[in-house]
Each structure stands twice: as C-alpha cells, then as structure tokens.
Amino acid sequence: LRVKNQIERAERDNYIDPNSKLPSSSLIEEKLREMMRVEKVWTYLDMKIQNYEQFKEVYGFVAGNEVLRFIALIMGEVVDAHGTPNDFVGHAGNDNFVAVTYTDKADALVKKLTERFAEEVQQHYSFIDRERGFMMKDTEKVPLMTLAVGTVSNSTRQFADIREITELAAESRRKGG
C-alpha cells in the first residue's frame, strides 16, 4: 500500500511544476482538449517572462525560482479577481505560462496581469538595478523583466486542434498582443 501510494504521488507530482506549483504540460494539454469541446467562449493566454534567463544568470537560480512562484501567485490573484471560477492557469515550462479564461473581459484581465507584474517584479531586483531601470550582465545593459502576453479566442475563429491554438497565441505574444 505504501509503495502504491508513493507511485501515485510521484505520478501526481509529475503533473505539477515543482517551482510554481501550477499544473504543467500534460494537465495544460488536457485543459486545451476540454476547451475545444465546450460551447462557451474562451480566451487562451500565452505568457512569457521577457529577460528571465538573463535575470537568472545575474541573480542566480534561487532568485529565478522566486520569480516563478511570484508570477504564479499574481496569476492566481488576477484570475480570481477578474476571471471566472472555471478559469485555468498553468506553467508550460521555464519562463512560459498559460491561462484559459471564460470571461468576456479578457483584455482587462491581460492588462491587469501585465501591470501587476511590471509593478511588483521590481522587488526581485537590487536597489541599484531598480533605480537605473536595467541590470548589468557582464558589460551589457539588460532591461528589467516584463511579461509578454499573446491571446487567441474562439469568439473570433474556430480552431482545428490544440497545436493551432498554442502556435497562434505564441505568434500573437511575439507580435505584442
């Protein structure tokens, strides 16, 4: 029984990112498949922390893990306040996060998310970096972290499969929303 419980726990832990404590890849895929089956209007958010890798190189992986926990907390709070009870947040890996919202005010949710991130991420930097508005990596000036968000919704088009959703959302993020 103990061995069985340990195996079940290990399998369950594989579905949750150890740093952010958010659902990871297989649970995100499951949610996307579920989304495609429902008749409700949804918006899928693809989020990436810009300059996260450089931040980790300058401040270390422990500070980087703190940023992952920080964004998970902010995402949960913003979705709770501006989304619906059926909304979903997940950690796709490294500096990529996703959310699914069923609210008709997805733009307001995205705006609040990016504003909160921009304001509160400052606490993860030294006083000097906050004051000058960038960090130094060797001799290079690196901007402070920001949150880039791309969205797609079934209110504007129909999707054939989940890969199409994720690719179009990532393209939207790269273009700036």
Phi, psi and omega in degrees: 000317179297317179297315179301315179297320179295320178296314179298319179295317179298318178296318179296318180296333178293343180269351182241132177291130184293334181273309184276340184064022177259158175303143181248199196315306185293325177288328176294315178301317179300317179295319179297319178296319178297317179304318183294336182272337185279155181272348183290157174281132179228160173232131179257129180250129175250118185239142179220134176277112179286138178069020179292316182298318178295321177302313180299321180294323181279314187261345179100162185290332178295315177296323177298318177296326176297321178296321178296317177294322179298312181292325177299318179296313180298316180301314179299315181295316182292317179294320177299319184281326189240358181253209179237165179298339182269000182294161187222138172234144181212164180244104184286346179133143179050247183256019180251132179229159178225159172212152173234127179233146179252009179283151176274002179246046183299324180299319179294322178296315179297316180300314180296319180298312182291323178295311180299318179299311183300318180290311192272343179292339180305326182297344181272356181255159174291161178303317182298314180295321178298316182296316183274345175083015176199168175242159179257128173241106189061246179250009184261136173277126180242126179300157176292160182296143173226167179249118176264133183229132172240147182227151168221152182218148177280002176283338183253342180197165176260150182242141181277322180205173186290331179297322178298318179299309184293322180292317180292324178293319178295321177296318177299320179296315181296328179279349179100034174110000000 
